[in-house]
């Protein structure tokens, strides 16, 4: 009985080309929502990313040297 109700609710899938067309339409609709940053915003975000990457490099370098010394002390 439940299977008969499920079959009634299913609607046929659109064909392959209609699905591709729908996908392209949705992509274009989403691209229209994109806002291009101003030059000032782009510069500030670029500087922020650069500083963050530098801080991560320093952190990983400290961990590398610290763990290297620790391993050398343990296993000599």
Protein Blocks (a to p, Z undefined) as FASTA:
>chain_A
ZZmmmmmmpccdddfklmmmmmmmmmmmmmmmpccddfklmmmmmmmmmmmmmmmmmmmm
mmmmmmmmmmmmmnZZ
